[in-house]
Structure formats: C-alpha cells, structure tokens
Amino acid sequence: MGWKMVLIALAMLSVAGILLWGVITMARGGEYNKKNSNKIMRYRIVFQAAALFIFLGLLLIRD
C-alpha cells in the first residue's frame, strides 16, 4: 500500500470519524447538541473538502 492510498484512507477515516461524532451528538440531543451541532457540521464540510482536494490532487499527479 503506497503513500497515496494511506493519505486517501486517512482523509476518508477523518471524515467518517467526524460524521460519526455528529450522528452520536444528534442522537443524544440535549444542550451539547444545541451548542455544537453547527460546529461539527462545519468541521465535516471542511474535512470533506480537504479529502476531495487530496483525491483530486492525487489524480492530477498520478504516475
């Protein structure tokens, strides 16, 4: 497994982790959900964009 696959896997795992964090927060509800749900959603969007740019960058420099 090359460094490119490791980079893609890390990007995907980070997005999945933040998504799981948001789902758990939403399922629990309460004050923590009200206070942090928008922040978690913004984190997810930023990490998804980063993962997309990593993927596109690796496509451009492929061998």
C-alpha positions in Angstrom: 0.0 0.0 0.0 1.6 3.2 -1.2 1.6 6.6 0.5 -1.2 7.8 -1.8 -3.5 5.1 -0.5 -2.6 5.9 3.1 -3.3 9.6 2.5 -6.7 8.8 0.9 -7.5 6.4 3.7 -6.6 8.9 6.4 -8.8 11.6 4.7 -11.7 9.2 4.5 -11.4 8.0 8.0 -11.2 11.6 9.4 -14.5 12.4 7.5 -16.1 9.2 8.8 -15.0 10.0 12.3 -16.4 13.5 12.3 -19.6 12.2 10.7 -19.9 9.6 13.5 -19.3 12.3 16.1 -22.1 14.3 14.6 -24.5 11.4 14.5 -23.8 10.4 18.1 -24.2 14.1 19.2 -27.5 14.4 17.4 -28.8 11.1 18.7 -28.0 12.1 22.3 -29.6 15.5 21.9 -29.6 17.9 24.8 -27.6 21.0 25.4 -24.4 19.7 23.9 -26.2 19.0 20.6 -27.7 22.5 20.6 -24.4 24.1 21.4 -22.1 22.1 19.0 -24.1 20.7 16.1 -23.4 23.5 13.7 -19.7 23.5 14.6 -19.5 19.7 14.0 -21.3 20.2 10.6 -18.7 22.8 9.6 -15.9 20.5 10.6 -17.4 17.8 8.4 -17.7 20.1 5.4 -14.1 21.3 5.8 -12.7 17.8 6.1 -14.8 16.6 3.2 -13.5 19.4 1.0 -9.9 18.6 2.1 -10.4 15.0 1.3 -11.8 15.9 -2.1 -8.9 18.2 -2.9 -6.4 15.5 -1.8 -8.1 13.0 -4.0 -8.2 15.4 -7.0 -4.6 16.4 -6.4 -3.5 12.8 -6.4 -5.4 12.2 -9.6 -3.5 15.0 -11.2 -0.1 13.7 -10.2 -0.7 10.0 -10.8 2.0 8.0 -12.4 
